[in-house]
Amino acid sequence: MAVNTISKTGTGSSSIYAVDYFRCPVNVGIQAVLSGTATYTVEYTLDDITSDSFSASTATWTGATADLTGASASKNGLLTVPCRGIRLTIASGTGSVVATICQAGIG
């Protein structure tokens, strides 16, 4: 089981966590802990984040779960979509979010 964290303080997007989409089944637990005040979304992409032509700013990003979209408190959720990358985006506020990502499955 792989466990990692990504974080972001202030508006903008975090670095991208690379999901091992060859693991079967795809089960990614996400726990987002908010400190301070902010509105954030945990997002995933199906775009190939390892491609030389990949650009986070032009990639297609989707909210991971309803609870982790437009959130303004600490939340958690489960992502079962075989995606390639996960990131945090803070839309407003000056707080910080730390997301612990735990990926299960056989790979």
Legacy VTK file of the C-alpha trace (Angstrom):
# vtk DataFile Version 3.0
C-alpha trace
ASCII
DATASET POLYDATA
POINTS 107 float
0.000 0.000 0.000
1.419 3.376 -1.016
0.883 6.383 1.282
1.926 9.918 0.323
0.967 13.512 1.016
0.479 16.631 -1.061
-0.113 20.093 0.344
-0.964 23.639 -0.654
-1.070 26.958 1.199
-2.958 29.906 -0.298
-4.673 29.958 -3.674
-3.485 27.852 -6.585
-2.720 24.191 -7.185
-0.363 21.755 -5.481
2.141 19.409 -7.004
0.631 16.304 -8.605
0.573 12.877 -6.966
1.151 10.182 -9.602
-1.407 7.405 -9.202
-0.333 3.846 -10.021
-3.247 3.164 -12.344
-2.030 -0.398 -12.992
-3.049 -1.441 -9.455
-6.162 -3.557 -9.393
-8.628 -2.636 -8.142
-8.054 1.108 -8.040
-8.845 2.264 -4.506
-7.435 5.597 -3.386
-8.359 6.903 0.041
-7.932 10.664 0.463
-7.977 12.549 3.757
-7.757 16.337 3.358
-6.983 18.302 6.519
-7.641 22.048 6.411
-5.822 24.509 8.663
-7.202 28.034 8.672
-9.800 29.225 6.187
-9.934 28.116 2.561
-12.173 26.613 -0.096
-10.467 23.710 -1.846
-11.029 20.830 -4.234
-9.150 17.549 -4.569
-8.957 16.895 -8.314
-7.920 14.014 -10.553
-6.906 13.798 -14.211
-6.919 11.031 -16.791
-4.290 12.892 -18.823
-0.826 11.321 -19.064
1.139 13.310 -16.470
4.384 11.579 -17.564
4.143 12.825 -21.154
6.693 15.423 -22.250
3.801 17.502 -23.602
1.792 17.387 -20.346
0.814 20.755 -18.896
-1.105 20.923 -15.626
-2.676 24.208 -16.701
-4.250 22.692 -19.835
-5.044 19.226 -18.447
-8.622 18.198 -17.750
-9.211 18.103 -13.978
-12.308 16.683 -12.264
-13.401 16.935 -8.625
-12.519 13.663 -6.882
-15.736 13.300 -4.854
-18.656 15.524 -3.893
-17.264 15.926 -0.354
-13.834 16.951 -1.673
-15.180 19.522 -4.167
-15.600 23.090 -2.937
-14.839 21.971 0.615
-14.262 24.435 3.444
-13.541 21.924 6.233
-11.437 18.795 6.640
-12.945 15.952 4.593
-12.177 12.474 3.291
-13.249 10.372 0.368
-12.598 7.330 -1.794
-11.586 7.507 -5.444
-12.192 4.368 -7.523
-11.623 5.921 -10.963
-8.415 4.615 -12.611
-6.817 8.046 -12.949
-3.238 9.200 -13.503
-2.786 12.159 -11.162
-4.280 13.855 -8.105
-3.784 17.429 -6.912
-5.220 20.003 -4.507
-6.553 23.340 -5.713
-7.363 26.141 -3.283
-9.852 28.530 -4.884
-9.961 31.090 -2.078
-8.611 31.777 1.376
-5.234 31.839 3.040
-5.398 28.470 4.803
-3.482 25.334 3.977
-4.582 21.822 3.099
-2.602 18.614 3.537
-3.993 15.580 1.718
-2.874 12.131 2.754
-3.332 9.734 -0.142
-3.409 5.998 0.493
-3.525 3.781 -2.577
-4.407 0.106 -2.210
-4.592 -2.666 -4.780
-2.267 -5.226 -6.308
0.213 -3.826 -8.791
LINES 1 108
107 0 1 2 3 4 5 6 7 8 9 10 11 12 13 14 15 16 17 18 19 20 21 22 23 24 25 26 27 28 29 30 31 32 33 34 35 36 37 38 39 40 41 42 43 44 45 46 47 48 49 50 51 52 53 54 55 56 57 58 59 60 61 62 63 64 65 66 67 68 69 70 71 72 73 74 75 76 77 78 79 80 81 82 83 84 85 86 87 88 89 90 91 92 93 94 95 96 97 98 99 100 101 102 103 104 105 106
